[in-house]
């Protein structure tokens, strides 16, 4: 029984890590896609190809990550992300959307 509890705890931690990686890879896909569009509009074909290739590679990685999550959930139907990691991610999201302390969030350049 202890082995099963440990396995579930480990699955929970691994699920949290996979979800964080899925989130990060998804953001990178969005960036690569946006950059590819800009490069195509600007007729920078070399840059366009580089970003399209990067996007395709990231999509493959994303599919693999989802496959790992599916396999994990098949083995452990009810693992939840580890609470500590879930709280850290929530705090990080809040911090990333808040403007810097003591400022308006605008960056000005000296003349």
C-alpha positions as CSV (number, residue, x, y, z in Angstrom):
1,X,0.0,0.0,0.0
2,X,2.8,2.4,0.8
3,X,4.3,1.8,-2.7
4,X,1.0,2.8,-4.3
5,X,0.8,5.9,-2.2
6,X,4.3,6.9,-3.1
7,X,3.6,6.1,-6.8
8,X,0.6,8.4,-6.7
9,X,2.5,11.2,-5.0
10,X,5.3,10.8,-7.6
11,X,2.7,10.8,-10.4
12,X,1.2,14.0,-9.0
13,X,4.6,15.7,-9.0
14,X,5.4,14.5,-12.5
15,X,1.9,15.7,-13.7
16,X,2.6,19.2,-12.3
17,X,6.0,19.3,-14.1
18,X,4.4,18.1,-17.4
19,X,1.7,20.7,-17.2
20,X,4.2,23.4,-16.6
21,X,6.3,22.2,-19.5
22,X,3.1,22.1,-21.7
23,X,2.4,25.7,-20.8
24,X,5.9,26.8,-21.6
25,X,6.0,25.0,-24.9
26,X,2.6,26.3,-25.9
27,X,3.9,29.9,-25.3
28,X,7.0,29.2,-27.4
29,X,4.8,27.9,-30.2
30,X,2.8,31.1,-30.1
31,X,6.0,33.2,-30.2
32,X,7.4,31.2,-33.1
33,X,4.1,31.4,-35.0
34,X,3.9,35.2,-34.5
35,X,7.5,35.6,-35.6
36,X,7.0,33.4,-38.7
37,X,4.0,35.6,-39.7
38,X,6.0,38.8,-39.2
39,X,8.9,37.4,-41.2
40,X,6.6,36.2,-44.0
41,X,4.9,39.7,-44.2
42,X,8.4,41.3,-44.4
43,X,9.5,38.8,-47.0
44,X,12.3,37.4,-44.9
45,X,12.1,33.9,-46.2
46,X,15.1,32.5,-44.3
47,X,13.8,33.8,-41.0
48,X,10.3,32.5,-41.9
49,X,11.6,29.0,-42.6
50,X,13.6,29.0,-39.4
51,X,10.5,30.0,-37.3
52,X,8.2,27.5,-39.1
53,X,10.7,24.7,-38.5
54,X,11.0,25.8,-34.8
55,X,7.2,25.8,-34.5
56,X,6.9,22.3,-36.0
57,X,9.6,21.0,-33.7
58,X,7.8,22.5,-30.7
59,X,4.5,21.0,-31.8
60,X,6.1,17.6,-31.9
61,X,7.4,18.2,-28.4
62,X,3.9,19.3,-27.3
63,X,2.3,16.2,-28.7
64,X,4.8,14.0,-26.8
65,X,4.1,15.9,-23.6
66,X,0.4,15.4,-24.0
67,X,1.0,11.7,-24.7
68,X,3.0,11.4,-21.5
69,X,0.1,13.1,-19.6
70,X,-2.4,10.7,-21.2
71,X,-0.3,7.7,-20.2
72,X,0.1,9.0,-16.7
73,X,-3.6,9.6,-16.3
74,X,-4.3,6.1,-17.7
75,X,-2.1,4.6,-15.0
76,X,-3.3,6.9,-12.2
77,X,-6.8,8.0,-13.2
78,X,-7.0,10.6,-10.4
79,X,-3.6,12.3,-9.9
80,X,-3.9,16.0,-9.2
81,X,-1.0,18.4,-9.7
82,X,1.0,18.7,-6.5
83,X,-0.5,21.5,-4.3
84,X,2.7,23.3,-3.7
85,X,3.6,23.5,-7.3
86,X,0.1,24.5,-8.2
87,X,0.3,27.4,-5.7
88,X,3.7,28.5,-7.1
89,X,2.4,28.6,-10.6
90,X,-0.6,30.7,-9.5
91,X,1.6,33.2,-7.7
92,X,3.9,33.4,-10.7
93,X,1.0,34.2,-13.0
94,X,-0.2,36.9,-10.7
95,X,3.3,38.4,-10.5
96,X,3.7,38.3,-14.3
97,X,0.5,40.3,-14.8
98,X,1.2,43.0,-12.1
99,X,3.0,46.2,-13.1
100,X,6.3,46.9,-11.4
101,X,6.1,48.3,-7.9
102,X,6.2,52.1,-7.8
103,X,5.7,52.6,-11.5
104,X,3.1,52.8,-14.2
105,X,4.5,49.8,-16.1
106,X,5.7,52.1,-18.9
107,X,9.3,52.2,-19.9
108,X,10.7,55.4,-21.0
109,X,13.9,56.1,-22.8
110,X,16.2,59.0,-21.8
111,X,16.8,61.6,-24.5
